[in-house]
Amino acid sequence: MEMLLEVFKHSLMITVFVFVMMLLVDFIELASKGRMSGVIKGGQWRQYTLASLLGSTPGCLGAFMNVSLYVHGMIGFGAIVGGMIATSGDEAFVMLTQFPGQALALFVLLFAFGIIFAWISDRVVSVLGIVPCESCIDTHCEECLPGIGNQEKISDIFRPGNLSLNFHALSFTRFLLLMLIVTFLVLITTGTLGPSTWDWKRITFICLSLCTLFIIMVCSEHYLESHIWKHIIKKHLFRVFLWSFGALLFVHWGMTFWNLNNFIHEHMFWVLLIGALMGVIPESGPHLIFVMMYAQGLVPFSILLTTSFVQDGHGMLPLLSYSLRDSLLIKIFNLVFGLAVGGVFFSLGL
């Protein structure tokens, strides 16, 4: 029971942090709405760089934006491959919670590899005569991409006048979210959740939570329901909590009741291969097992890099509904490149 309680508290902490970060990223994406697509039009290297930059942003928004640009013919095959290499999905938020320094180093590496292998991908498809989709316009795809087809203006969503209006007609959703964030703030401040002492982590959690509290108080009802409740909470958070809880329970159970440490060290190469193959699954979640094993010191950085390289959260899902062939091509390229790069890092003992 003590282990289950510890795992539950750890999973809850991760889930709330993911929610806070997702909300802030969505806010930033909305604030810069329309500018990125205008900047990205240009030469191949600009496409490679900006697609990888979008992919490097935590969560699914950057990957969804890349898919939208690709199906509208604004970026080529190499750029979408590079963008998916750089993408870590919702797991990026978890990594920032568990090991922020190494996570940032990983994101920088993936960003650089995204640019390099974007160029290589375009050269390979040219040599092999592969013709991916390059001039497509999918009119229904925007419905799959949160925040892309929406014409909301940030000045309308976050007007100071919204504050009094929101509290005069307080909806149950807003009340529930306010109570949850306030409760989290109290638990963090008292040390019940998170760090037991006042350090930079606790201060960071409190500052981010206060920002989230402000956004929830002043945002419009439509933004609250459409972006925060229906997209972030209903589509992401419950899944993040379940996978985090399951991955942590697996690691704790393996360390306590089964000699997981020795088993992994004796079969490290197979763990690397399994991690790469699990990355092919177009879903956020399975990768968390390797994130937690790395956080516990069970696997080296090379395995975390390999799984992060191949997987792209659920950023590929909208493209699957549009072009199965292109989706398979991207996954094959990323799997081959990921195994090659991960194998080099693994052979160097990293």
N, C-alpha and C positions, 0 to 999 in steps of 0.2 A: 504493500500500500504506500509506503514511503517513496519507493521508486516511481510508482505511478503518479503520485502527487508532484514529485519533482519534474517528471517528464511533462505533466499537464501544465505546470507553471511556466516551464521553459517554452513549450509550444504556444501558450497564450501570449507570452512576451514577444515571441517572434511574429505571431499573427498580427498583433496590434501595431508593431513597428512596421510591418509590411503595409498595413492599411494606411498608416500615417505617411509613409514614403510614396505610396501609390497616389494618394490624394494630392500631395505636393507636386509630383511629377505631372499629373493630369492638369493641375493648375498652371504649371510652367508651359506645358504643351499648348494649352488653350491661349495663354498670353502671347505665345509666339506663332499663333495659328496663321497659316498661309505664307509665312515668310520662308520657311524651309523649302517648300516645294518650288518657290521662285528662285531661290539660290542654287538649288541642286541642278537646274538645267544648265548644261554646259558640256565641257569635254569629259572624256572617260575618267581621268584622274580625279576630277571634281566629283563625279558620280561615286567613284570608289570611296573617296574620303568621307563624303557626307552620308552615304548609305551606311558605312561602318560606324560613323558617329551616331547616327540615329539608332543603329543596333546596339550600341554601347550603353544607351540610356536604360536604366533599370525598368523592368516591367515589359509589357507587350506593346505599348503605344508606338515605340520606334519601329518595331518589326511590322506592325500593322501599317504604319505610314509607308515603309519600304514596299510592302505588297501593293498598296494603293498606287504608288508611283510606278511600279513595275507593270501592273495590268493596264495602266493608262499609257504605257509606252514612253514614260519619262526617264526611266533608267533601264539599262540592259541587263543581260543574264549575269555577267560578272559582278555587277554591283549588288544584285539581290543575293548572290552567293556570299559575297563579302559581308553584307549586312546581317545575314543569318549566322555567319561565323562569329561575328561580334556580339550577337544577341545571347543573353543569359536568362531571359525570361524573369518570372517572379522570383526564381532562386537567387537573383542578384541582390534582392532586398535581404534575404536570409543570410547570404554571405557577408553583407555589410554589417549585419547584427553580430555574427559569430566571429569573424576575423576581418575587420575593416581594412587593415593595412595590406594583407595578402589579397583581399578582394579587389582593391583598387589596382594593385599590380597586375592581377589577372585581367581586369577590364582593359588596361593599357595594352597588354600583350594581344588580347583578342582583337582590339581595334587595329593594331599594326598588322596582325596576320590577316584580318579582313581585307585590308587594302592590298596586301601582297597577293593573296590568293584570288582576289577579284580579278586582278590583271591576268594571273595564270589561267583562271577559268575561261576568260574570253579567248586566250590563245589556244587552249585545248579544244574548245568547241569549234574554233575556226579550222584547226588542223584536222579534227575528226569529222568535220562536215555536219555537226549537230546543229539543227536550226530550232532554237527555243523561240517561244512567243516574244515578239519585240514590239508589235504595234497593235496592242489590244485595248479596247475600251469596254469595260464591264459596268453597265449602268446599275446593276443591283449590288455590286461588290461593296459600295460605300455603306450599305446597311450593316455589313459585317464588321466594319472598322469603326470602333468607338471614337467619336470626336472628329472624324475626318470630314464627313458630309454635313456636320452640324454647322449652322450659320449663326450660332449664338455669339454675342460680343461680350468680352470680359467686362466692359464698362456697364453692361446691363445686369450681368450676373452678380457683380460685387459692388453695387452701389451702397454708400453709407446709409441711404434711406431704407434699405432692406432690413436693417437691424430692428427698428421699431415695428415694422410691418410683420416680420417673421415671429416676433414674440407676442404680438397682438392676436395673431392667428396661428398659434403654435401647433404644428402637425405632430402626429405621434412619431413619425420617422425622425424628425428633427429632435424631439424630446428624448427619444431613445438613444440617439447618437451622442447628444450632449451629456446624458447621464453616463454613458459608457466611457467617454473621454475623460470626464471629471473623475470617475471611479478609478480609471487607469492612472490619472495624475496623482491621486491620493495614494494608491498602492506603490507607485514609483517613489514618491516623496518620502513615504514611511519605510521604504526598503523591503516591503512585502514581496514586490516583484522587482526583478532586475538587480543591479549592484547593491550590495549591503552597506556600502559606504558612499560618501559624497565624492564622486570622481567625475571625469569628463563624460563618461557614458551616461551617468544619471542626469547630469546637466543637459546633455544633448537630447535625451529622451523627453525631458520636461519642456525644453524649448520647442522641439518639434510638435509635441502634443498641444502646446499653447497655440502654435500656428494653425494646427488642425482645428482646434476649438474655435478660433476666430473665423476660419473659412466656413465652418458649419453654421456659425451664427449669422453671417452676413450673406451667404450665397442664396440665390433664388431658389424657389421651390422646385422648378423644373430641373435645374442643375443638381439639386439634392437628390431628387428621385431618379433621374436618368443616368447621371454620371456616378454619383456616390453609392446610392442604394442598389440600383439594378445592375450596374456594371462592376464596380469595385467589390462591393460586399457580396452580392448574390452569385456572381460569376467567378470570383477569385478567393475571397477570404476563407469560406468554409473548406474549400479544397486545400488551401495552404495549411490550415490548421490540421486537417486530417493527415496530410502527407508529412507534416512536421512531427506530429505526434507519433505516427507510425514509424518514421525513420529514426527518431530518438529512442523509441521503445525497442526497435530492432537492435540498435547499437548498444543500449544499456543491457538488454537481455543477453545479447551475444557476449558482452564483456563479463557479465555476472554468472551466467549459467552455462556458457559454452566458450571454448577457447578461441574466440573469434580473432583475436590478435595474431596468434600463431598460424591459424588457418589462412588468413590474408597474406601474411608474410611468406608463407610457403607456396602460395599460388598467386603471386602479385601480377604476373603477366596475364593470367586469365581474368583477374579483376579489371585490369586495363582494357582487355578486349570486351568484357561484359559491359563496362562503363560506356565504351564507345557505341556498342550495339543498342544499349538502352537509350542513348542520346537520339537515336533515330525516331523514337516514339514522339509524335507531335503533341506533347502534353507537358505541362508543368507538374512536377511531382516526383517521378521516379529518380530524377537527378538529385533530389534532396538527400537520398540515402548516401550518395557519395560525398555530398557537402558535409553531412554530419560525421561521416567517417573521417574526412579530412580534419574537421574541427576537433575530433577526438585523437588525432595523431595516428590513425590506423592506416591511412594511405598517404603516399607522397604527393607533392604538388603536380607531378606529371599526370597522374590519374585524374585529378580535379581539372587540369587543363584539357585533357582529352575529352572528358564528358561535357565540359562547358563548350568546347570547340564544336562538337557534333550537334548538341541539343540546342534548340531555339525556343524553349517554352512551348506555348501554343501559337506562336507568331506565324506558323506555317498553315494553320487551320483555314483561314480565308482563301489562301492560294489553292489548297486541296479541293475546295468546292469549285474553284475556277478552272484549274488545269492540273489534273493528276500527273500527267507526263512531266511537266515542268517541276512539280513538287518532288517527284521521284529523282529527277536529274540533280536537283539541288541537294537532296539528302545524300545521294551517292557521292557527289563531289565532296561534300563536307565530311562524310565518313572516311573516305580515302585520305583526304588532307589531314583530318584529325588524327587518324592512326599514324600517319607519317610523322607529324609534328610531335605527337605524344610519345611515339616510339623513340624519337631522338632524345627528348627530355628524359625519358625513362632510362635509356642506355647511359645517359650522363649521370645518373644517380640523383636526379632532381625530383 
